Amino acid sequence: MGARQTLGLFVAPLNRSTGAGIVAISFAMAVGQFVWGLAQPIFGAIAERYGSRIVLLVGAVTLALGAMVTTVVSTSLGLILSIGVLFAAGAAGGSFSVLIGATARSLPPEQRAFASGVINAGGSLGQFLLAPVSQLIIAAFGWVTAMYALAVAALATIPLARQLTRVSDRPAAPTIQDTVAVAAGESVPTLRQQLREASRDRSYWCLHAGFFTCGFHIAFLVTHLPGEVNLCALPASVAAGSLAIIGLSNVAGSLTIGWLGGVFRMKYLLFYLYLSRAVAIGVYLLMPRTALTFYVFAAVLGFTWLSTVPPTAGLVAKLFGVRYLGTLFGLTLLSHQIGGFFGAWLGGIALVHFGDYGWMWYADMTLALAAAFINLPIRESYVVLNSPMPLSAAASRTASTANTG
């Protein structure tokens, strides 16, 4: 996650080195946003069937390969292949749908939101560490060396994958809901049945719509914040510092929201997270463009950056259980990255056609407001302890009675 969230620092060096143009590079990174999302449910389903270790290993190698290929290509098509496909798909192999899905299966419901927050905080800590390090390497040795450093960082996760899978790939213990379903004469739903049920659920689509906006917002900023800093005649170190602050601030945000997810209704957490983004952007547009403004803006936005992940994953688990959480949450991440595609691509187009990002800021603020209110109608169902899948109405009443008090 740290490698993926620092790619915006490479836009200007890539443009100078390849001459491909800002729009072409933005499009390659936009394709990467989409591929990262498209790979989430695929890797999630593979991890659910064959275990997470193979997915994590393939992801690490593919990300490293993408970083190395980027150093030798100079055309738009080559950048799409390296950054847009290989780098992005590799990053998806070690991302939320795989890690949260693997962890949730071994935890009770009341701990899952906080665990998701911890995993999310790990990705943000990677951003905090790798953004300034990447900028230092770019300044001292060039962007090619920095890309190789990201490849090495990706390969260094392989030993961690072995440690994770010792716990996460153990079969889940029988649960209350399994017992109730069997007693009611029900069969365990297949993945196809679960997908069909999810496709008819309005709350699930509300999560998709809100996450689309989240992806638009994050991809726009992570790709074009360095360009915004450059337009304000500030040094590149301000951009790297801002990205690092976003990562550090999101560590606090992820842990806080993950904990609050076990106390308050998650749809209200999402409402306030998206609303605070709209307010933060509005205030930023009224402030003078100084280094301090960018640092404060980064700290505020960083708190909400990917703090939407724990409540979104938690709501998917509440609605459908954790048996197919990797796939179902992976699909919401696909919507997230469709928004990310437009955020990264349209940012480049806005800069070329208008000379700044003004219209993108207004669009981002409007979408954040819409996302806040889209989450309010979500049906946040009662949680049955250690529940792996949704119950029928009759079985739900039985389980509820059994857990009274």
C-alpha positions as CSV (number, residue, x, y, z in Angstrom):
1,M,0.0,0.0,0.0
2,G,2.9,2.4,0.8
3,A,4.4,1.8,-2.7
4,R,1.1,2.3,-4.4
5,Q,0.2,5.5,-2.5
6,T,3.5,7.2,-3.4
7,L,3.3,6.9,-7.2
8,G,2.2,10.5,-7.5
9,L,5.8,11.5,-6.7
10,F,6.9,9.9,-10.0
11,V,4.5,11.8,-12.3
12,A,6.9,14.7,-13.0
13,P,10.1,12.6,-13.2
14,L,8.4,10.2,-15.6
15,N,7.2,13.1,-17.7
16,R,10.7,14.5,-18.0
17,S,12.2,11.1,-18.7
18,T,9.8,9.7,-21.2
19,G,8.1,12.8,-22.7
20,A,4.8,10.9,-22.7
21,G,2.9,13.9,-21.3
22,I,0.9,14.4,-18.1
23,V,-2.4,13.2,-19.6
24,A,-0.8,9.9,-20.8
25,I,0.9,9.3,-17.4
26,S,-2.3,10.2,-15.6
27,F,-4.2,7.7,-17.8
28,A,-1.7,4.9,-17.0
29,M,-2.1,5.6,-13.3
30,A,-5.9,5.8,-13.8
31,V,-5.8,2.3,-15.4
32,G,-3.8,1.2,-12.4
33,Q,-6.6,2.5,-10.1
34,F,-9.1,0.4,-12.0
35,V,-7.0,-2.7,-12.2
36,W,-6.3,-2.5,-8.5
37,G,-10.0,-2.6,-7.9
38,L,-10.8,-5.2,-10.5
39,A,-8.2,-7.6,-9.0
40,Q,-9.6,-7.3,-5.4
41,P,-12.6,-9.6,-5.8
42,I,-10.6,-12.0,-8.0
43,F,-7.8,-12.3,-5.4
44,G,-10.3,-12.4,-2.6
45,A,-12.1,-15.4,-4.2
46,I,-8.7,-17.1,-4.8
47,A,-7.7,-16.6,-1.2
48,E,-11.0,-18.0,0.0
49,R,-10.5,-21.1,-2.1
50,Y,-6.8,-21.8,-1.9
51,G,-5.5,-19.7,1.0
52,S,-4.1,-16.2,1.2
53,R,-0.4,-17.2,1.1
54,I,-0.3,-17.9,-2.7
55,V,-2.1,-14.6,-3.4
56,L,0.3,-12.6,-1.2
57,L,3.4,-14.2,-2.8
58,V,2.1,-13.6,-6.4
59,G,1.2,-10.0,-5.4
60,A,4.7,-9.2,-4.1
61,V,6.5,-10.6,-7.1
62,T,4.1,-8.9,-9.6
63,L,4.4,-5.5,-7.9
64,A,8.2,-5.8,-8.0
65,L,8.1,-6.8,-11.7
66,G,5.9,-3.8,-12.5
67,A,8.3,-1.4,-10.7
68,M,11.2,-2.8,-12.7
69,V,9.5,-2.7,-16.0
70,T,8.5,0.9,-15.5
71,T,12.2,1.9,-15.5
72,V,12.7,0.6,-19.1
73,V,9.5,1.6,-20.9
74,S,9.0,5.0,-22.5
75,T,5.7,4.8,-24.4
76,S,2.1,5.3,-23.2
77,L,1.3,1.6,-23.8
78,G,4.4,0.6,-21.9
79,L,3.4,2.7,-18.9
80,I,-0.1,1.3,-19.0
81,L,1.4,-2.3,-18.9
82,S,3.9,-1.5,-16.1
83,I,2.1,0.9,-13.8
84,G,-1.5,0.3,-14.9
85,V,-1.4,-3.5,-14.9
86,L,1.6,-5.2,-13.2
87,F,2.2,-2.7,-10.4
88,A,-1.5,-2.3,-9.6
89,A,-2.3,-6.0,-9.8
90,G,0.6,-6.8,-7.5
91,A,-0.5,-4.2,-5.0
92,A,-4.0,-5.7,-5.0
93,G,-2.5,-9.1,-4.0
94,G,-1.6,-7.7,-0.6
95,S,-4.5,-5.4,-0.1
96,F,-7.7,-5.0,1.9
97,S,-9.9,-7.8,0.4
98,V,-7.3,-10.5,1.0
99,L,-6.0,-9.3,4.4
100,I,-9.4,-8.3,6.0
101,G,-11.1,-11.4,4.6
102,A,-8.4,-13.6,6.1
103,T,-8.4,-11.9,9.4
104,A,-12.2,-11.6,9.8
105,R,-12.7,-15.4,9.6
106,S,-10.8,-15.9,12.9
107,L,-12.3,-13.1,14.9
108,P,-15.7,-12.5,16.6
109,P,-18.0,-9.8,15.1
110,E,-17.3,-7.2,17.8
111,Q,-13.5,-7.3,17.0
112,R,-13.6,-7.2,13.2
113,A,-14.0,-3.4,12.7
114,F,-11.1,-2.6,14.9
115,A,-9.0,-5.4,13.2
116,S,-9.8,-3.8,9.8
117,G,-8.7,-0.5,11.2
118,V,-5.3,-2.0,12.3
119,I,-4.8,-3.5,8.8
120,N,-5.8,-0.2,7.2
121,A,-3.4,1.7,9.5
122,G,-0.6,-0.6,8.3
123,G,-1.1,0.5,4.8
124,S,-1.1,4.2,5.9
125,L,2.1,3.6,7.9
126,G,3.7,2.4,4.7
127,Q,2.6,5.6,3.0
128,F,4.1,7.6,5.8
129,L,7.4,5.8,5.6
130,L,7.8,5.4,1.8
131,A,6.7,8.8,0.6
132,P,9.6,10.8,2.1
133,V,12.0,8.0,1.5
134,S,11.0,7.8,-2.2
135,Q,11.3,11.6,-2.6
136,L,14.8,11.5,-1.0
137,I,15.9,8.7,-3.3
138,I,14.5,10.6,-6.3
139,A,16.3,13.7,-5.4
140,A,19.6,12.0,-4.6
141,F,19.8,9.1,-7.1
142,G,17.0,9.6,-9.6
143,W,13.5,8.1,-10.0
144,V,14.8,4.8,-11.5
145,T,16.7,4.0,-8.3
146,A,13.5,4.9,-6.3
147,M,11.5,2.5,-8.4
148,Y,14.0,-0.3,-7.7
149,A,13.7,0.5,-4.0
150,L,9.9,0.0,-4.2
151,A,10.5,-3.3,-5.9
152,V,12.8,-4.4,-3.0
153,A,10.2,-3.2,-0.5
154,A,7.6,-5.4,-2.2
155,L,9.7,-8.5,-2.2
156,A,10.5,-7.9,1.5
157,T,6.8,-8.7,2.4
158,I,7.2,-12.4,1.4
159,P,8.5,-13.5,4.8
160,L,5.5,-11.7,6.4
161,A,3.1,-13.6,4.2
162,R,4.3,-16.9,5.7
163,Q,3.7,-15.6,9.2
164,L,0.2,-14.3,8.4
165,T,-1.1,-17.5,6.8
166,R,-0.1,-19.6,9.8
167,V,-3.2,-18.1,11.5
168,S,-5.5,-16.8,8.9
169,D,-5.8,-19.9,6.7
170,R,-6.9,-22.1,9.5
171,P,-10.5,-23.4,9.0
172,A,-13.0,-21.3,10.9
173,A,-14.6,-22.9,13.9
174,P,-18.4,-23.8,13.7
175,T,-20.5,-20.9,14.7
176,I,-23.9,-20.2,16.2
177,Q,-25.3,-19.3,12.8
178,D,-24.1,-22.5,11.3
179,T,-25.9,-24.5,14.0
180,V,-29.1,-22.5,13.6
181,A,-29.1,-22.8,9.8
182,V,-28.6,-26.6,10.1
183,A,-31.4,-26.9,12.7
184,A,-33.7,-25.0,10.4
185,G,-32.9,-27.4,7.5
186,E,-31.1,-24.7,5.5
187,S,-28.1,-25.3,3.3
188,V,-25.0,-23.1,3.3
189,P,-25.2,-20.6,0.4
190,T,-22.8,-20.9,-2.5
191,L,-20.8,-17.9,-3.7
192,R,-23.1,-17.5,-6.7
193,Q,-26.2,-17.4,-4.4
194,Q,-24.5,-14.9,-2.1
195,L,-23.6,-12.7,-5.1
196,R,-27.2,-12.9,-6.3
197,E,-28.5,-11.8,-2.9
198,A,-26.0,-9.0,-2.7
199,S,-27.0,-7.7,-6.1
200,R,-30.6,-7.3,-5.0
201,D,-29.7,-5.5,-1.7
202,R,-30.1,-1.7,-1.8
203,S,-27.8,-1.2,1.2
204,Y,-25.0,-2.9,-0.6
205,W,-25.4,-0.6,-3.6
206,C,-25.3,2.4,-1.3
207,L,-21.9,1.2,0.0
208,H,-20.8,0.9,-3.6
209,A,-21.9,4.5,-4.4
210,G,-20.2,6.0,-1.4
211,F,-17.0,4.0,-2.0
212,F,-16.9,5.3,-5.6
213,T,-16.6,8.8,-4.3
214,C,-13.9,7.7,-1.8
215,G,-11.9,6.3,-4.7
216,F,-12.3,9.5,-6.8
217,H,-11.1,11.6,-3.9
218,I,-8.1,9.5,-2.9
219,A,-6.8,8.8,-6.5
220,F,-7.1,12.5,-7.4
221,L,-5.1,13.5,-4.4
222,V,-2.5,10.8,-4.4
223,T,-1.8,11.3,-8.1
224,H,-2.1,15.1,-8.4
225,L,-1.3,16.6,-5.0
226,P,2.4,16.9,-6.1
227,G,1.2,18.8,-9.2
228,E,-1.0,21.1,-7.0
229,V,2.0,21.8,-4.8
230,N,4.1,22.6,-7.9
231,L,1.5,25.0,-9.2
232,C,1.8,26.9,-5.9
233,A,5.6,27.3,-6.5
234,L,6.4,25.2,-3.5
235,P,9.3,22.6,-3.4
236,A,8.6,18.9,-4.0
237,S,9.5,18.2,-0.4
238,V,6.2,19.8,0.6
239,A,4.3,17.2,-1.6
240,A,6.3,14.3,-0.1
241,G,5.7,15.7,3.4
242,S,2.0,16.1,2.8
243,L,1.7,12.5,1.6
244,A,3.6,11.3,4.6
245,I,1.3,13.4,6.9
246,I,-1.7,11.9,5.2
247,G,-0.4,8.4,5.9
248,L,0.5,9.1,9.6
249,S,-2.8,10.9,10.2
250,N,-4.7,8.0,8.7
251,V,-3.0,5.6,11.1
252,A,-4.8,7.5,13.9
253,G,-8.0,7.8,11.8
254,S,-8.1,4.1,11.0
255,L,-7.6,2.9,14.5
256,T,-10.1,5.5,15.9
257,I,-12.8,4.7,13.4
258,G,-12.1,0.9,13.7
259,W,-12.7,1.2,17.5
260,L,-15.8,3.4,17.0
261,G,-17.2,0.8,14.6
262,G,-17.7,-1.5,17.6
263,V,-19.5,1.3,19.5
264,F,-21.6,3.3,17.0
265,R,-23.6,2.5,13.9
266,M,-21.2,2.3,11.0
267,K,-23.3,4.1,8.5
268,Y,-23.3,7.2,10.7
269,L,-19.5,7.0,10.9
270,L,-19.4,6.9,7.1
271,F,-21.8,9.9,6.9
272,Y,-19.5,12.1,9.1
273,L,-16.3,10.9,7.4
274,Y,-17.5,12.0,3.9
275,L,-19.1,15.2,5.2
276,S,-15.8,16.2,6.9
277,R,-14.0,15.7,3.6
278,A,-16.3,18.2,1.9
279,V,-15.9,20.7,4.6
280,A,-12.1,20.3,4.6
281,I,-11.9,20.9,0.8
282,G,-14.1,24.0,1.1
283,V,-11.8,25.4,3.8
284,Y,-8.7,24.6,1.8
285,L,-10.0,26.5,-1.2
286,L,-10.4,29.6,0.9
287,M,-6.9,29.5,2.4
288,P,-3.6,30.9,1.1
289,R,-1.5,28.2,-0.6
290,T,1.5,27.9,1.8
291,A,3.4,24.9,3.1
292,L,1.6,25.1,6.4
293,T,-1.8,25.1,4.6
294,F,-0.9,21.9,2.8
295,Y,0.4,20.2,6.0
296,V,-2.8,21.1,7.9
297,F,-5.0,20.1,5.0
298,A,-3.1,16.8,4.7
299,A,-3.6,16.1,8.5
300,V,-7.3,16.7,8.3
301,L,-7.9,14.7,5.1
302,G,-5.5,12.0,6.3
303,F,-7.7,11.2,9.3
304,T,-10.5,10.3,6.9
305,W,-8.3,9.1,4.1
306,L,-8.9,5.3,4.2
307,S,-10.8,5.4,7.5
308,T,-13.9,4.5,5.4
309,V,-12.5,1.0,4.9
310,P,-13.2,-0.4,8.4
311,P,-16.9,0.6,8.5
312,T,-17.5,-0.4,4.9
313,A,-16.0,-3.8,5.4
314,G,-17.9,-4.1,8.7
315,L,-21.2,-3.3,7.1
316,V,-20.6,-5.9,4.3
317,A,-19.9,-8.4,7.1
318,K,-23.0,-7.4,8.9
319,L,-25.2,-7.7,5.8
320,F,-23.8,-10.9,4.4
321,G,-21.4,-12.5,7.0
322,V,-17.7,-13.3,6.6
323,R,-17.7,-16.5,4.5
324,Y,-17.4,-14.6,1.3
325,L,-16.2,-11.3,2.7
326,G,-13.1,-11.2,0.6
327,T,-15.2,-11.4,-2.6
328,L,-18.1,-9.1,-1.6
329,F,-15.8,-6.4,0.0
330,G,-13.5,-6.8,-3.0
331,L,-16.4,-5.8,-5.3
332,T,-17.0,-2.6,-3.3
333,L,-13.3,-1.9,-3.8
334,L,-13.8,-2.3,-7.5
335,S,-16.4,0.5,-7.3
336,H,-13.9,2.5,-5.2
337,Q,-11.3,2.1,-8.0
338,I,-13.7,3.0,-10.8
339,G,-14.0,6.3,-9.0
340,G,-10.2,6.2,-8.6
341,F,-9.8,5.8,-12.4
342,F,-11.8,9.0,-13.0
343,G,-10.1,10.9,-10.2
344,A,-6.6,10.2,-11.6
345,W,-7.4,10.6,-15.3
346,L,-9.7,13.7,-15.1
347,G,-7.1,15.4,-12.9
348,G,-4.6,15.3,-15.7
349,I,-7.1,16.4,-18.3
350,A,-8.2,19.4,-16.0
351,L,-4.6,20.5,-15.6
352,V,-3.9,20.4,-19.4
353,H,-7.2,22.1,-20.4
354,F,-7.6,24.7,-17.6
355,G,-4.1,25.1,-16.2
356,D,-5.1,24.1,-12.7
357,Y,-7.2,21.7,-10.7
358,G,-10.0,24.1,-9.7
359,W,-12.9,22.2,-11.3
360,M,-11.6,18.9,-9.8
361,W,-11.7,20.4,-6.3
362,Y,-15.4,21.5,-6.8
363,A,-16.3,18.1,-8.2
364,D,-14.5,16.3,-5.3
365,M,-16.4,18.4,-2.7
366,T,-19.8,17.8,-4.4
367,L,-19.2,14.0,-4.6
368,A,-18.2,13.9,-0.9
369,L,-21.4,15.6,0.1
370,A,-23.4,13.2,-2.0
371,A,-21.6,10.2,-0.5
372,A,-22.4,11.4,3.0
373,F,-26.1,11.3,2.4
374,I,-26.1,8.1,0.3
375,N,-24.9,6.1,3.3
376,L,-27.8,7.2,5.6
377,P,-30.5,4.7,4.1
378,I,-28.2,1.7,4.6
379,R,-29.9,-1.1,6.6
380,E,-27.5,-1.9,9.4
381,S,-28.7,-5.2,10.7
382,Y,-28.4,-6.9,14.1
383,V,-25.2,-8.8,14.5
384,V,-25.4,-12.4,15.7
385,L,-22.2,-13.3,17.6
386,N,-19.6,-15.2,15.5
387,S,-21.9,-15.0,12.5
388,P,-20.4,-16.2,9.2
389,M,-23.4,-15.7,6.9
390,P,-26.9,-14.0,6.9
391,L,-29.8,-15.9,8.3
392,S,-33.2,-16.4,7.0
393,A,-36.0,-14.6,8.9
394,A,-37.0,-17.7,10.8
395,A,-33.5,-18.7,11.7
396,S,-32.6,-15.1,12.6
397,R,-35.5,-15.0,15.1
398,T,-34.2,-18.3,16.6
399,A,-30.7,-17.1,16.9
400,S,-31.9,-13.8,18.4
401,T,-33.9,-15.6,21.0
402,A,-30.9,-17.8,21.8
403,N,-28.7,-14.8,22.3
404,T,-31.1,-12.7,24.4
405,G,-29.3,-11.2,27.3
